[in-house]
Amino acid sequence: MRDAFDIDRLRLVGVVLNEQLENHLHDTLMNHELEAEDISRRISQVDEKRCLSELRSLLPPEVFDALAREQFRPLRNALHELYRRWLEDE
């Protein structure tokens, strides 16, 4: 969950992967034999229950509450954006 939060925050300030980092991410996914279905399943695990248990104590209340009001959708959206290239294979 923390990774999803960090990815969301980086995306909000305009950070994008350069070609080298995108290639590294690709290699990592291939080394772990993760396919689009696996990525989608992991993204779906960014749910209210897990976010409550893993993020509530880490984030300022106003940040956590804003994400909770949206049922943590911004975190899932950030992951979808990051993995878009590989999810298009679905």
Rosetta blueprint (number, residue, H / E / L):
1 M L
2 R H
3 D H
4 A H
5 F H
6 D H
7 I H
8 D H
9 R H
10 L H
11 R H
12 L H
13 V L
14 G L
15 V L
16 V L
17 L L
18 N L
19 E H
20 Q H
21 L H
22 E H
23 N H
24 H H
25 L H
26 H H
27 D H
28 T H
29 L H
30 M H
31 N H
32 H L
33 E L
34 L L
35 E L
36 A H
37 E H
38 D H
39 I H
40 S H
41 R H
42 R H
43 I H
44 S H
45 Q L
46 V L
47 D L
48 E H
49 K H
50 R H
51 C H
52 L H
53 S H
54 E H
55 L H
56 R L
57 S L
58 L L
59 L L
60 P L
61 P H
62 E H
63 V H
64 F H
65 D H
66 A H
67 L H
68 A H
69 R H
70 E L
71 Q L
72 F L
73 R H
74 P H
75 L H
76 R H
77 N H
78 A H
79 L H
80 H H
81 E H
82 L H
83 Y L
84 R H
85 R H
86 W H
87 L H
88 E L
89 D L
90 E L
